Amino acid sequence: VVGSGRQVSIEYVAPTGQLSTASTVVVTGSDMDVRPWRSLSYTIVVATQAVNWSVFGANASDFSDEVAVLAAATVVAGATSSYASTQFPYAYARVKVIDTVGGVHGTATVYGIAKS
């Protein structure tokens, strides 16, 4: 990324908007390999219907040992929410969403950045 005379290497994910479901699902394309980086941030933008979102970290690349680093938090339609860690303690990260009200699906778009 280039701006105001300083270049910074980053990893960036911006998967297309995804509908939540009545069960917790991974936001496709939100996973990141954070090993080469120190800090991590995710922002979620909810377009329709409220959703609950969580951020998970893992040391196994298949997320078999994942733990929630951001417990489920509600984001209402038309709002945003963010998660940030300056020293992310896991090798991998991803986002999951679920309907706030079962059967009432919301559209969520996630943006993620990892950097040194």
Buried (B, 14 or more C-beta within 10 A) or exposed (E): EEEEEEEEEEBEBEBEBBBBBEEBBBBEBBBBEBEEBEBBBBBBBBEBBBBBBBBBBBBEEEBEEBEEBBEBEEBEEEEEBEBEBEEBEBBBBBBBBBBBEEEEBBBBBBBBBBBE
